[in-house]
Amino acid sequence: MLPSSYLLVDLATGVLVLAGAFFFLAGTVGILRFPDVYSRLHALTKADNLGLGLLVLGLALQAPGWAERLQLLLTWLLALAAAATVCHLLARSSLRQGVPTHDGQKPS
């Protein structure tokens, strides 16, 4: 690769990692600011999945080989599956316990 292409890869990596960090921060703000457990779960799960995806993509650009890129991809896919499962279990548990929404209504 030419030196200028290294600069472009480094720049793309920086942009993707910063964008991923922004989405992690947005998910954290969602936990702190949203009024009920259901909207907090939604904000956290969506933001963290996208943030981790952008972070993995940025790191994959710097990975030395395909084995490392595949490992990053598999880690991200495992995190996606785990986040969806945990979010579903927490929401269902809250629903069964009758945790109300932010407007005081019990979800049906």
QUIJO-V280178 format. One record per helix or strand of 3 or more residues. SS is the DSSP state (helix for helix, strand for strand). FROM is the first residue (numbers start at 1). TO is the last residue. If there is no record, write none. Layout:
SS:FROM:TO, SS:FROM:TO
This chain:
helix:3:33, helix:37:62, helix:66:96
